[in-house]
């Protein structure tokens, strides 16, 4: 399962729609395991709650240290419909139960 950041727009609305998901769990790979394989130009299709689909194209895939996460860039306002997919990446620290980095996929709406 993934989680949509409810304080932002839904996918396809103007602004940065943010969707978060786990990369893995103690059981193995999770829903966002394949995110690191995405690259610019790839398409992402999202089915919304009303069963309509929107299509985004990947603009960039970036990795950020947990201590240097660009909150405004990811969650900030935009003039167009944007999508941000976020998961964990890097080195897992069992002591704090946290990964060292976040992976963020930036994408723009191409079809509604």
Secondary structure, 3 states (H helix, E strand, C coil): CEEECCCCCCCCCCEEEEEEECCEECCEECCCHHHHHCCCCCEEEEECCCCCEEEEEEEEEEEEEHHHCCHHHHHCCCCCEEEEEEEEEEEEECCCCEEEEEEEEEEEEEEC
